[in-house]
Amino acid sequence: MTTGTDPVRTAGGASEARPAARAGLTDLERRAAEAARERPYGEDALIVCDRLVRIFSTDGVEVQALQGLDLLVREGELTALVGASGSGKSTLLNILAGLDTPSAGSATVAGYDLLSMNAKSRLRYRRETVGFIWQRTSRNLLPYLTAAQNVALPMRLRGGPNGERRWGRGRAERARALELLDLLGMADARDRRPAQLSGGEQQRVAIAVALANNPSVVLADEPTGELDTATAEQVFAALRRANSELGTTILVVTHDDGVSSQVSRTVSIRDGRTSTETLRRTERGEGGGESTVSREYTTIDRSGRLQLPPEFTEPLSIRDRVLLELRPDHIEVRPGDEAGAETEDEGS
Ligand SMILES: Nc1ncnc2c1ncn2[C@@H]1O[C@H](COP(=O)(O)OP(=O)(O)OP(=O)(O)O)[C@@H](O)[C@H]1O
């Protein structure tokens, strides 16, 4: 039995609250239920992943790369997705890129349902709605084209409203290519081929290529994986610039934990599910000075599941089960096998 003077509702549903406190809890529950009814999941988000599952079967062995992953990304956000090797980052990105389809769950990006797209809308989605930056610089740029020609190419391939080739637009395309290169600090490199650029410069040109058709979302898979720290920071600065100047929503996958100092939102994936989220924002102090505050949150999925980090569970020897207690403004999580719990119950 739980002791103490606060009103408590245990996870099993037994309520020991005094009438006034109980009314408060009932009111909280009613308001939460109303809020859940009123707002469909992810209605204001540009990327919505709802209980996404991806199972790979090779040689009779099944691997659950995504195990019911929920993720919302709102328009205009610059989000980093971090996680250990094998946590499912690339699997998720391939689904969002329209290169792979999930085994179950749902995924929508800018109104495109990624599970039910036909070949025609998939092509359109990949040409107009998403832009990509891959880890291997050679995958992003054609070696025989200059930087400006590489950026202009997606505009040429996009064609007219019905996919037809649009001739005579070369000048407008080149002007936009130069504008984008300028925005990313690469104007001087316009007439150079990839082999004449450093790895970091190639990735900045790749960002311009990804932005060429003014996509709603840019997806980047380890864009700084082959770069040293200083060069990686320049690439992140270019991504931030594209995000703030053009308002493009950007999702970057990386295994580098240090990325949370480069972006305002970092979501971490563990075992095919989102586990924690770090939000970083700039606050102005009373003296007018600015400071950066970052806070880590544990994510809670659509079914109410959350992952307790080992740094919290190990010192308390938490395993198998826990006791949950609902307080008016928080939930308590306590070891489920605490010594004496049964004796206390029996004596009450
Ligand atoms: N095509 C595939 N066939 C079989 N298993 C796969 C396939 N692709 C990924 N997996 C498995 O799914 C899990 C998640 O892989 P994924 O590549 O998404 O992880 P990741 O977080 O991107 O890792 P890394 O940082 O090493 O790229 C891994 O166990 C991987 O072995």
The ligand as a MOL file (V3000), in Angstrom:
LIG
                    3D

  0  0  0     0  0            999 V3000
M  V30 BEGIN CTAB
M  V30 COUNTS 31 33 0 0 0
M  V30 BEGIN ATOM
M  V30 1 N 18.1400 -4.7340 -46.5280 0
M  V30 2 C 18.2550 -5.2570 -45.3140 0
M  V30 3 N 18.1390 -6.5870 -45.1390 0
M  V30 4 C 18.2480 -7.1440 -43.9040 0
M  V30 5 N 18.4650 -6.4290 -42.7630 0
M  V30 6 C 18.5990 -5.1000 -42.8910 0
M  V30 7 C 18.5110 -4.4440 -44.1550 0
M  V30 8 N 18.6830 -3.1080 -43.9550 0
M  V30 9 C 18.8780 -2.9450 -42.6300 0
M  V30 10 N 18.8290 -4.1380 -41.9980 0
M  V30 11 C 18.9540 -4.3490 -40.5400 0
M  V30 12 O 18.0580 -3.4690 -39.8840 0
M  V30 13 C 18.6610 -2.9090 -38.7180 0
M  V30 14 C 18.6720 -1.3790 -38.8340 0
M  V30 15 O 19.5710 -1.0180 -39.8760 0
M  V30 16 P 19.8210 0.5010 -40.3300 0
M  V30 17 O 20.7640 0.4520 -41.4990 0
M  V30 18 O 18.5350 1.1790 -40.5150 0
M  V30 19 O 20.5620 1.0910 -39.0460 0
M  V30 20 P 21.3510 2.4610 -38.9030 0
M  V30 21 O 20.9190 3.0300 -37.6000 0
M  V30 22 O 21.1760 3.3020 -40.1010 0
M  V30 23 O 22.8430 1.9390 -38.7990 0
M  V30 24 P 24.1970 2.6270 -39.3940 0
M  V30 25 O 24.4370 3.8520 -38.5550 0
M  V30 26 O 25.2270 1.5610 -39.1540 0
M  V30 27 O 23.9500 2.9080 -40.8310 0
M  V30 28 C 20.0380 -3.5420 -38.6140 0
M  V30 29 O 19.9650 -4.6460 -37.7400 0
M  V30 30 C 20.3400 -3.9930 -40.0250 0
M  V30 31 O 21.2070 -5.0970 -40.0180 0
M  V30 END ATOM
M  V30 BEGIN BOND
M  V30 1 1 1 2
M  V30 2 1 2 3
M  V30 3 2 2 7
M  V30 4 2 3 4
M  V30 5 1 4 5
M  V30 6 2 5 6
M  V30 7 1 6 7
M  V30 8 1 6 10
M  V30 9 1 7 8
M  V30 10 2 8 9
M  V30 11 1 9 10
M  V30 12 1 10 11
M  V30 13 1 11 12
M  V30 14 1 11 30
M  V30 15 1 12 13
M  V30 16 1 13 14
M  V30 17 1 13 28
M  V30 18 1 14 15
M  V30 19 1 15 16
M  V30 20 2 16 17
M  V30 21 1 16 18
M  V30 22 1 16 19
M  V30 23 1 19 20
M  V30 24 2 20 21
M  V30 25 1 20 22
M  V30 26 1 20 23
M  V30 27 1 23 24
M  V30 28 2 24 25
M  V30 29 1 24 26
M  V30 30 1 24 27
M  V30 31 1 28 29
M  V30 32 1 28 30
M  V30 33 1 30 31
M  V30 END BOND
M  V30 END CTAB
M  END
